[in-house]
Amino acid sequence: MSIRLIAKDLYRLQQEAARWERELAAAPAERREELADRLRRVRAERDRLRAALDGQKQTSR
């Protein structure tokens, strides 16, 4: 996967994580667990892509 595609996906996941954080902060107590789980998954995927992008940058130098 090219650096550009990884960077685009990373940006999308950063925006999605910010959206879930806002939604979680405003959510009623009965939805918090579900939203926290979604946020955890998005953050994990974001972190995985960030690591992949860092790895791509390292190897292309």
MOPAC internal coordinates of N, CA, C and O (Angstrom, degrees):
PM7 1SCF
backbone

  N    0.0000 0     0.00 0     0.00 0    0    0    0
  C    1.4476 1     0.00 0     0.00 0    1    0    0
  C    1.5298 1   107.63 1     0.00 0    2    1    0
  O    1.2310 1   120.91 1   -42.45 1    3    2    1
  N    1.3149 1   115.87 1   137.55 1    3    2    1
  C    1.4579 1   119.69 1  -177.64 1    5    3    2
  C    1.5292 1   111.39 1   -74.56 1    6    5    3
  O    1.2310 1   121.69 1   -20.36 1    7    6    5
  N    1.2971 1   114.38 1   159.64 1    7    6    5
  C    1.4674 1   120.47 1   179.67 1    9    7    6
  C    1.5294 1   109.98 1   -61.19 1   10    9    7
  O    1.2310 1   120.51 1   140.46 1   11   10    9
  N    1.3083 1   116.62 1   -39.54 1   11   10    9
  C    1.4659 1   120.53 1  -179.01 1   13   11   10
  C    1.5272 1   111.14 1   -61.92 1   14   13   11
  O    1.2310 1   119.64 1   135.96 1   15   14   13
  N    1.3245 1   118.28 1   -44.04 1   15   14   13
  C    1.4652 1   120.99 1   179.49 1   17   15   14
  C    1.5239 1   111.80 1   -66.60 1   18   17   15
  O    1.2310 1   120.68 1   139.98 1   19   18   17
  N    1.3087 1   116.31 1   -40.02 1   19   18   17
  C    1.4684 1   120.19 1   177.56 1   21   19   18
  C    1.5267 1   109.66 1   -63.61 1   22   21   19
  O    1.2310 1   120.49 1   137.19 1   23   22   21
  N    1.3171 1   116.67 1   -42.81 1   23   22   21
  C    1.4665 1   120.78 1  -179.76 1   25   23   22
  C    1.5272 1   111.05 1   -64.36 1   26   25   23
  O    1.2310 1   119.82 1   139.95 1   27   26   25
  N    1.3362 1   117.94 1   -40.05 1   27   26   25
  C    1.4635 1   120.69 1   177.52 1   29   27   26
  C    1.5196 1   111.09 1   -63.38 1   30   29   27
  O    1.2310 1   120.47 1   135.59 1   31   30   29
  N    1.3324 1   116.71 1   -44.41 1   31   30   29
  C    1.4660 1   120.45 1   178.52 1   33   31   30
  C    1.5231 1   110.70 1   -64.87 1   34   33   31
  O    1.2310 1   120.56 1   140.20 1   35   34   33
  N    1.3108 1   116.53 1   -39.80 1   35   34   33
  C    1.4604 1   120.64 1   178.68 1   37   35   34
  C    1.5243 1   110.66 1   -61.66 1   38   37   35
  O    1.2310 1   120.30 1   135.71 1   39   38   37
  N    1.3103 1   117.02 1   -44.29 1   39   38   37
  C    1.4711 1   121.00 1   178.50 1   41   39   38
  C    1.5290 1   110.11 1   -61.32 1   42   41   39
  O    1.2310 1   120.37 1   135.26 1   43   42   41
  N    1.3242 1   116.90 1   -44.74 1   43   42   41
  C    1.4644 1   121.20 1   179.41 1   45   43   42
  C    1.5226 1   110.61 1   -60.01 1   46   45   43
  O    1.2310 1   120.24 1   137.28 1   47   46   45
  N    1.3110 1   117.14 1   -42.72 1   47   46   45
  C    1.4645 1   120.76 1   179.72 1   49   47   46
  C    1.5250 1   111.67 1   -69.45 1   50   49   47
  O    1.2310 1   119.64 1   145.87 1   51   50   49
  N    1.3153 1   118.30 1   -34.13 1   51   50   49
  C    1.4605 1   120.51 1   175.95 1   53   51   50
  C    1.5213 1   110.34 1   -64.22 1   54   53   51
  O    1.2310 1   120.66 1   138.39 1   55   54   53
  N    1.3247 1   116.34 1   -41.61 1   55   54   53
  C    1.4633 1   120.53 1   178.07 1   57   55   54
  C    1.5297 1   110.72 1   -66.39 1   58   57   55
  O    1.2310 1   120.67 1   138.67 1   59   58   57
  N    1.3096 1   116.32 1   -41.33 1   59   58   57
  C    1.4615 1   121.04 1   179.07 1   61   59   58
  C    1.5313 1   111.01 1   -64.66 1   62   61   59
  O    1.2310 1   120.18 1   138.31 1   63   62   61
  N    1.3199 1   117.25 1   -41.69 1   63   62   61
  C    1.4668 1   120.74 1   178.51 1   65   63   62
  C    1.5270 1   110.29 1   -63.21 1   66   65   63
  O    1.2310 1   120.11 1   139.02 1   67   66   65
  N    1.3144 1   117.40 1   -40.98 1   67   66   65
  C    1.4677 1   120.50 1   178.12 1   69   67   66
  C    1.5287 1   110.58 1   -63.22 1   70   69   67
  O    1.2310 1   120.71 1   140.81 1   71   70   69
  N    1.3231 1   116.24 1   -39.19 1   71   70   69
  C    1.4679 1   120.03 1   178.83 1   73   71   70
  C    1.5178 1   110.70 1   -64.52 1   74   73   71
  O    1.2310 1   120.27 1   135.62 1   75   74   73
  N    1.3476 1   117.08 1   -44.38 1   75   74   73
  C    1.4690 1   120.24 1   179.68 1   77   75   74
  C    1.5243 1   110.77 1   -66.03 1   78   77   75
  O    1.2310 1   120.03 1   144.64 1   79   78   77
  N    1.3340 1   117.54 1   -35.36 1   79   78   77
  C    1.4678 1   120.25 1   177.34 1   81   79   78
  C    1.5226 1   111.10 1   -62.74 1   82   81   79
  O    1.2310 1   120.80 1   135.93 1   83   82   81
  N    1.3328 1   116.08 1   -44.07 1   83   82   81
  C    1.4713 1   120.02 1   177.60 1   85   83   82
  C    1.5263 1   111.05 1   -63.85 1   86   85   83
  O    1.2310 1   120.83 1   136.34 1   87   86   85
  N    1.3200 1   116.01 1   -43.66 1   87   86   85
  C    1.4561 1   120.15 1  -179.28 1   89   87   86
  C    1.5302 1   110.93 1   -64.61 1   90   89   87
  O    1.2310 1   120.48 1   139.84 1   91   90   89
  N    1.3215 1   116.69 1   -40.16 1   91   90   89
  C    1.4589 1   120.84 1   179.21 1   93   91   90
  C    1.5251 1   110.79 1   -64.52 1   94   93   91
  O    1.2310 1   120.42 1   139.46 1   95   94   93
  N    1.3148 1   116.81 1   -40.54 1   95   94   93
  C    1.4596 1   120.31 1  -179.23 1   97   95   94
  C    1.5266 1   112.15 1   -63.88 1   98   97   95
  O    1.2310 1   120.52 1   148.83 1   99   98   97
  N    1.3229 1   116.61 1   -31.17 1   99   98   97
  C    1.4606 1   120.92 1  -177.47 1  101   99   98
  C    1.5278 1   113.22 1   -98.24 1  102  101   99
  O    1.2310 1   119.95 1   179.27 1  103  102  101
  N    1.3329 1   117.71 1    -0.73 1  103  102  101
  C    1.4613 1   121.39 1  -172.93 1  105  103  102
  C    1.5274 1   112.32 1   -79.26 1  106  105  103
  O    1.2310 1   121.23 1   -30.72 1  107  106  105
  N    1.3255 1   115.26 1   149.28 1  107  106  105
  C    1.4671 1   119.02 1   172.65 1  109  107  106
  C    1.5328 1   109.94 1   -69.63 1  110  109  107
  O    1.2310 1   120.39 1   -19.27 1  111  110  109
  N    1.2872 1   116.85 1   160.73 1  111  110  109
  C    1.4681 1   122.32 1  -174.05 1  113  111  110
  C    1.5254 1   112.88 1   -57.10 1  114  113  111
  O    1.2310 1   119.96 1   144.16 1  115  114  113
  N    1.3240 1   117.69 1   -35.84 1  115  114  113
  C    1.4701 1   119.23 1  -176.49 1  117  115  114
  C    1.5333 1   113.50 1   -70.94 1  118  117  115
  O    1.2310 1   119.37 1   163.57 1  119  118  117
  N    1.3204 1   118.81 1   -16.43 1  119  118  117
  C    1.4711 1   121.40 1   178.88 1  121  119  118
  C    1.5169 1   113.04 1  -102.61 1  122  121  119
  O    1.2310 1   120.35 1   171.84 1  123  122  121
  N    1.3199 1   116.94 1    -8.16 1  123  122  121
  C    1.4763 1   119.88 1  -173.64 1  125  123  122
  C    1.5233 1   113.64 1   -61.29 1  126  125  123
  O    1.2310 1   119.92 1   139.21 1  127  126  125
  N    1.3137 1   117.75 1   -40.79 1  127  126  125
  C    1.4700 1   119.54 1  -178.29 1  129  127  126
  C    1.5245 1   110.81 1   -63.75 1  130  129  127
  O    1.2310 1   120.44 1   135.11 1  131  130  129
  N    1.3141 1   116.76 1   -44.89 1  131  130  129
  C    1.4633 1   121.29 1   179.28 1  133  131  130
  C    1.5307 1   110.66 1   -61.88 1  134  133  131
  O    1.2310 1   120.50 1   133.77 1  135  134  133
  N    1.3140 1   116.66 1   -46.23 1  135  134  133
  C    1.4598 1   120.57 1  -179.40 1  137  135  134
  C    1.5218 1   111.97 1   -67.82 1  138  137  135
  O    1.2310 1   120.16 1   143.26 1  139  138  137
  N    1.3207 1   117.30 1   -36.74 1  139  138  137
  C    1.4627 1   120.83 1   177.67 1  141  139  138
  C    1.5286 1   110.31 1   -64.27 1  142  141  139
  O    1.2310 1   120.40 1   143.36 1  143  142  141
  N    1.3299 1   116.83 1   -36.64 1  143  142  141
  C    1.4591 1   120.84 1   178.12 1  145  143  142
  C    1.5271 1   110.68 1   -66.30 1  146  145  143
  O    1.2310 1   120.43 1   136.10 1  147  146  145
  N    1.3277 1   116.78 1   -43.90 1  147  146  145
  C    1.4706 1   120.16 1   177.21 1  149  147  146
  C    1.5219 1   110.79 1   -61.65 1  150  149  147
  O    1.2310 1   120.73 1   136.30 1  151  150  149
  N    1.3183 1   116.22 1   -43.70 1  151  150  149
  C    1.4626 1   120.79 1   179.39 1  153  151  150
  C    1.5270 1   110.54 1   -62.26 1  154  153  151
  O    1.2310 1   120.19 1   138.18 1  155  154  153
  N    1.3104 1   117.24 1   -41.82 1  155  154  153
  C    1.4695 1   121.15 1   178.67 1  157  155  154
  C    1.5275 1   110.59 1   -60.48 1  158  157  155
  O    1.2310 1   120.16 1   137.39 1  159  158  157
  N    1.3244 1   117.31 1   -42.61 1  159  158  157
  C    1.4746 1   121.01 1  -179.81 1  161  159  158
  C    1.5285 1   111.57 1   -65.88 1  162  161  159
  O    1.2310 1   120.79 1   136.60 1  163  162  161
  N    1.3170 1   116.09 1   -43.40 1  163  162  161
  C    1.4701 1   119.90 1   179.69 1  165  163  162
  C    1.5237 1   110.21 1   -64.88 1  166  165  163
  O    1.2310 1   120.27 1   137.71 1  167  166  165
  N    1.3248 1   117.09 1   -42.29 1  167  166  165
  C    1.4688 1   119.99 1   178.28 1  169  167  166
  C    1.5265 1   111.24 1   -62.71 1  170  169  167
  O    1.2310 1   120.24 1   140.38 1  171  170  169
  N    1.3339 1   117.15 1   -39.62 1  171  170  169
  C    1.4662 1   120.50 1   179.52 1  173  171  170
  C    1.5273 1   110.54 1   -64.04 1  174  173  171
  O    1.2310 1   120.59 1   136.36 1  175  174  173
  N    1.3146 1   116.48 1   -43.64 1  175  174  173
  C    1.4598 1   120.26 1   178.20 1  177  175  174
  C    1.5247 1   110.62 1   -65.90 1  178  177  175
  O    1.2310 1   120.20 1   139.15 1  179  178  177
  N    1.3350 1   117.23 1   -40.85 1  179  178  177
  C    1.4658 1   122.02 1   177.42 1  181  179  178
  C    1.5316 1   110.41 1   -60.17 1  182  181  179
  O    1.2310 1   120.58 1   134.97 1  183  182  181
  N    1.3265 1   116.49 1   -45.03 1  183  182  181
  C    1.4634 1   120.79 1  -179.85 1  185  183  182
  C    1.5230 1   111.59 1   -65.67 1  186  185  183
  O    1.2310 1   120.69 1   143.30 1  187  186  185
  N    1.3351 1   116.28 1   -36.70 1  187  186  185
  C    1.4708 1   120.44 1   178.02 1  189  187  186
  C    1.5228 1   110.12 1   -64.54 1  190  189  187
  O    1.2310 1   120.70 1   135.43 1  191  190  189
  N    1.3342 1   116.26 1   -44.57 1  191  190  189
  C    1.4593 1   119.16 1   179.31 1  193  191  190
  C    1.5234 1   111.80 1   -67.79 1  194  193  191
  O    1.2310 1   120.37 1   143.01 1  195  194  193
  N    1.3266 1   116.91 1   -36.99 1  195  194  193
  C    1.4653 1   120.41 1   177.75 1  197  195  194
  C    1.5343 1   109.79 1   -61.02 1  198  197  195
  O    1.2310 1   120.65 1   137.61 1  199  198  197
  N    1.3259 1   116.36 1   -42.39 1  199  198  197
  C    1.4624 1   120.31 1   178.49 1  201  199  198
  C    1.5315 1   110.53 1   -65.33 1  202  201  199
  O    1.2310 1   120.44 1   140.46 1  203  202  201
  N    1.3283 1   116.77 1   -39.54 1  203  202  201
  C    1.4602 1   120.40 1   178.31 1  205  203  202
  C    1.5238 1   110.49 1   -65.01 1  206  205  203
  O    1.2310 1   120.43 1   138.46 1  207  206  205
  N    1.3196 1   116.77 1   -41.54 1  207  206  205
  C    1.4613 1   120.59 1   178.78 1  209  207  206
  C    1.5272 1   110.46 1   -64.69 1  210  209  207
  O    1.2310 1   120.25 1   137.51 1  211  210  209
  N    1.3194 1   117.12 1   -42.49 1  211  210  209
  C    1.4642 1   120.33 1   177.06 1  213  211  210
  C    1.5188 1   110.66 1   -62.36 1  214  213  211
  O    1.2310 1   120.23 1   141.02 1  215  214  213
  N    1.3170 1   117.16 1   -38.98 1  215  214  213
  C    1.4537 1   120.75 1   177.45 1  217  215  214
  C    1.5253 1   111.82 1   -65.62 1  218  217  215
  O    1.2310 1   120.54 1   139.12 1  219  218  217
  N    1.3253 1   116.57 1   -40.88 1  219  218  217
  C    1.4616 1   120.98 1   177.38 1  221  219  218
  C    1.5307 1   110.85 1   -63.02 1  222  221  219
  O    1.2310 1   120.86 1   138.79 1  223  222  221
  N    1.3153 1   115.97 1   -41.21 1  223  222  221
  C    1.4576 1   119.69 1   179.73 1  225  223  222
  C    1.5322 1   110.72 1   -64.53 1  226  225  223
  O    1.2310 1   120.82 1   139.80 1  227  226  225
  N    1.3254 1   116.03 1   -40.20 1  227  226  225
  C    1.4678 1   120.73 1  -179.64 1  229  227  226
  C    1.5161 1   111.17 1   -62.59 1  230  229  227
  O    1.2310 1   120.17 1   135.97 1  231  230  229
  N    1.3437 1   117.27 1   -44.03 1  231  230  229
  C    1.4586 1   120.58 1  -175.18 1  233  231  230
  C    1.5165 1   112.79 1   -76.51 1  234  233  231
  O    1.2310 1   119.66 1   157.50 1  235  234  233
  N    1.3326 1   118.25 1   -22.50 1  235  234  233
  C    1.4682 1   120.14 1  -177.74 1  237  235  234
  C    1.5156 1   112.68 1   -85.83 1  238  237  235
  O    1.2310 1   119.37 1   173.64 1  239  238  237
  N    1.2965 1   118.81 1    -6.36 1  239  238  237
  C    1.4693 1   121.44 1  -178.81 1  241  239  238
  C    1.4853 1   111.98 1   -78.54 1  242  241  239
  O    1.2310 1   120.10 1   180.00 1  243  242  241

